[in-house]
Amino acid sequence: MIRGIYAKTTEKGEIMLKSIISQLKNMGYMLFGATISYYSLEFDGFIFCAIDPTPPTISIPLHEIEKGKLIIRGKVDPSIAVESPFNEVQRKVKKAVVDKKKRSRMKERKIGQVIDQVIIWRKYYNGYTDYHGKQVKLSLDEAAAKVGVPKKSLDDYFLQLRMGKMYGFNFNAHKDDNIGVLRAYVKEIKEKTKNNGNMKKSK
């Protein structure tokens, strides 16, 4: 339990996650490059927000805070940890490594993570009841910003998941595999279906 954290809010009155993470890092917590999530009262589970450096656009609804408490989880990759978070040279070196890893992770998200992000994205879009009983519905772009993933990527993930389900992909067995495994599967089935169709026409 960490006391004395004061968070900035957006124009809509939502908590700016970056302001919290910045204060924690100033206290000495090694969160640079960490995978940041917060516990959602609404969905009863942790929601992925970003890989630090945390974008200023990520915000948390006030109804997710109960009695002034907010649970933040930061998973740090030990391979990029440094001795001191206040060493500027180390910060620059680490940032370069993190940015490289971040680009790689953005291209190679796990299938289980993609499913979670798409589900939350669609829930925000389809509408949900907040902590105060108010019905809230966001546009696809607003929902994507809330999830912290570009809408273009979420559109693609949504399509891949639908195609995978249609073609009988085993999501449970491959939830820890990269999304590329699902893409390859869908592509292979599409090609087989196309080839079979061409063979029937030739007959």
C-alpha positions as CSV (number, residue, x, y, z in Angstrom):
1,M,0.0,0.0,0.0
2,I,1.6,3.3,-1.1
3,R,0.2,6.5,0.3
4,G,0.6,10.1,-0.9
5,I,0.0,9.5,-4.6
6,Y,-1.8,12.4,-6.3
7,A,-3.1,11.7,-9.8
8,K,-3.9,14.2,-12.5
9,T,-7.2,13.9,-14.3
10,T,-8.4,14.4,-17.8
11,E,-11.1,16.9,-18.9
12,K,-13.6,14.0,-18.5
13,G,-12.4,13.5,-14.9
14,E,-10.6,10.3,-15.5
15,I,-7.3,9.4,-13.8
16,M,-4.2,9.9,-16.0
17,L,-2.1,6.7,-15.5
18,K,1.1,8.4,-16.6
19,S,1.0,10.8,-13.6
20,I,0.8,7.8,-11.2
21,I,3.6,5.8,-12.9
22,S,5.8,8.9,-12.9
23,Q,5.4,9.4,-9.2
24,L,6.1,5.7,-8.5
25,K,9.3,5.8,-10.6
26,N,10.4,9.0,-8.7
27,M,10.0,7.0,-5.5
28,G,12.5,4.5,-6.8
29,Y,10.2,1.8,-8.2
30,M,11.7,0.1,-11.3
31,L,8.8,0.5,-13.7
32,F,10.7,1.7,-16.8
33,G,9.9,-0.8,-19.6
34,A,7.4,-2.6,-17.4
35,T,4.1,-4.0,-18.6
36,I,1.5,-1.9,-16.8
37,S,-1.9,-3.1,-15.8
38,Y,-4.6,-2.0,-13.4
39,Y,-7.3,-4.0,-11.6
40,S,-10.7,-3.3,-13.0
41,L,-13.6,-3.5,-10.6
42,E,-16.0,-3.5,-13.5
43,F,-14.4,-6.5,-15.3
44,D,-13.1,-8.2,-12.1
45,G,-9.6,-8.6,-13.5
46,F,-6.4,-6.9,-14.6
47,I,-6.5,-4.8,-17.8
48,F,-3.4,-4.3,-19.8
49,C,-2.7,-0.6,-20.3
50,A,0.8,-0.1,-21.8
51,I,4.4,-0.9,-21.8
52,D,6.2,1.9,-20.0
53,P,7.0,4.7,-20.9
54,T,3.3,5.1,-20.4
55,P,1.5,7.2,-23.0
56,P,-0.3,10.3,-21.6
57,T,-3.5,9.2,-23.4
58,I,-4.1,6.2,-21.1
59,S,-6.7,7.0,-18.5
60,I,-8.7,5.1,-15.8
61,P,-12.3,5.8,-15.1
62,L,-13.0,7.1,-11.6
63,H,-15.5,4.3,-10.9
64,E,-12.6,1.9,-11.0
65,I,-11.2,3.4,-7.8
66,E,-12.8,2.1,-4.6
67,K,-12.3,4.1,-1.4
68,G,-9.3,5.9,-2.8
69,K,-7.5,2.6,-3.7
70,L,-6.2,1.6,-7.1
71,I,-4.3,-1.6,-7.8
72,I,-1.5,-1.2,-10.3
73,R,0.6,-4.1,-11.5
74,G,4.0,-3.6,-13.2
75,K,5.8,-6.6,-14.6
76,V,9.5,-5.8,-15.3
77,D,11.6,-7.8,-17.8
78,P,14.8,-8.5,-15.7
79,S,16.9,-8.6,-18.8
80,I,16.5,-4.8,-19.2
81,A,16.7,-3.8,-15.5
82,V,19.4,-1.3,-14.4
83,E,20.9,-0.5,-11.0
84,S,19.5,3.1,-10.6
85,P,16.4,4.6,-12.2
86,F,17.9,8.1,-11.8
87,N,21.1,7.5,-13.9
88,E,20.5,9.5,-17.1
89,V,23.0,7.5,-19.2
90,Q,21.4,4.2,-18.1
91,R,18.0,5.7,-18.8
92,K,18.9,6.4,-22.4
93,V,20.5,3.1,-23.0
94,K,17.6,1.3,-21.5
95,K,15.1,3.3,-23.4
96,A,16.7,2.3,-26.7
97,V,16.5,-1.4,-25.6
98,V,12.9,-1.0,-24.4
99,D,11.8,0.7,-27.6
100,K,13.2,-2.1,-29.7
101,K,11.5,-4.7,-27.5
102,K,8.3,-2.7,-27.6
103,R,8.2,-2.6,-31.4
104,S,8.8,-6.4,-31.4
105,R,6.1,-7.0,-28.9
106,M,3.6,-4.8,-30.7
107,K,4.1,-7.0,-33.8
108,E,4.1,-10.2,-31.8
109,R,1.4,-10.0,-29.2
110,K,0.3,-13.3,-27.7
111,I,-3.0,-14.7,-28.8
112,G,-4.4,-14.7,-25.3
113,Q,-3.5,-11.0,-24.9
114,V,-5.1,-10.2,-28.2
115,I,-8.3,-11.9,-27.2
116,D,-8.5,-9.9,-23.9
117,Q,-7.8,-6.6,-25.7
118,V,-10.4,-7.3,-28.4
119,I,-13.1,-8.3,-25.8
120,I,-12.5,-5.2,-23.8
121,W,-12.5,-3.0,-26.9
122,R,-15.8,-4.4,-28.1
123,K,-17.3,-4.1,-24.6
124,Y,-16.5,-0.4,-24.5
125,Y,-18.0,0.0,-28.0
126,N,-21.2,-2.1,-27.4
127,G,-21.8,-0.2,-24.1
128,Y,-21.5,-1.0,-20.5
129,T,-22.8,0.1,-17.1
130,D,-20.3,1.9,-15.0
131,Y,-19.8,1.8,-11.3
132,H,-22.5,4.4,-10.7
133,G,-25.1,2.6,-12.8
134,K,-24.7,4.9,-15.8
135,Q,-24.8,3.4,-19.3
136,V,-21.7,4.3,-21.3
137,K,-21.0,3.6,-24.9
138,L,-17.8,4.7,-26.8
139,S,-17.0,4.9,-30.5
140,L,-14.5,2.4,-31.9
141,D,-11.8,5.0,-31.9
142,E,-12.5,6.1,-28.3
143,A,-12.6,2.5,-27.2
144,A,-9.3,1.7,-28.9
145,A,-7.7,4.7,-27.2
146,K,-9.0,3.4,-23.9
147,V,-7.5,0.0,-24.5
148,G,-4.2,1.6,-25.6
149,V,-4.0,-0.2,-29.0
150,P,-4.4,1.4,-32.4
151,K,-7.9,0.8,-33.9
152,K,-6.3,-0.4,-37.1
153,S,-4.6,-3.2,-35.2
154,L,-7.7,-4.1,-33.2
155,D,-9.7,-4.3,-36.5
156,D,-7.1,-6.7,-37.9
157,Y,-7.1,-8.8,-34.6
158,F,-10.9,-8.9,-34.6
159,L,-10.9,-10.2,-38.2
160,Q,-8.2,-12.8,-37.5
161,L,-10.1,-14.1,-34.4
162,R,-13.3,-14.4,-36.4
163,M,-11.6,-16.2,-39.2
164,G,-9.8,-18.5,-36.7
165,K,-13.1,-19.4,-35.0
166,M,-14.7,-20.1,-38.4
167,Y,-11.9,-22.4,-39.4
168,G,-11.8,-24.3,-36.1
169,F,-8.5,-22.8,-34.7
170,N,-7.7,-24.2,-31.2
171,F,-7.4,-21.0,-29.2
172,N,-6.9,-22.7,-25.8
173,A,-4.0,-24.7,-27.0
174,H,-2.3,-21.7,-28.6
175,K,-3.1,-18.8,-26.2
176,D,0.5,-18.4,-25.3
177,D,1.7,-18.4,-28.9
178,N,2.3,-15.2,-31.0
179,I,-0.5,-13.9,-33.1
180,G,1.5,-14.9,-36.1
181,V,0.6,-18.5,-35.4
182,L,-3.1,-17.7,-35.9
183,R,-2.3,-15.6,-39.0
184,A,-0.4,-18.5,-40.6
185,Y,-3.2,-20.9,-39.8
186,V,-5.9,-18.7,-41.3
187,K,-3.8,-18.1,-44.4
188,E,-3.1,-21.8,-44.9
189,I,-6.8,-22.7,-44.6
190,K,-7.8,-19.9,-47.0
191,E,-5.2,-21.2,-49.6
192,K,-6.4,-24.8,-49.2
193,T,-10.0,-23.7,-49.6
194,K,-9.1,-21.6,-52.7
195,N,-7.2,-24.5,-54.2
196,N,-9.9,-27.0,-53.6
197,G,-12.4,-24.6,-55.2
198,N,-10.2,-24.2,-58.3
199,M,-9.8,-28.0,-58.6
200,K,-13.6,-28.5,-58.6
201,K,-14.0,-25.9,-61.3
202,S,-11.4,-27.5,-63.5
203,K,-13.3,-30.8,-63.2
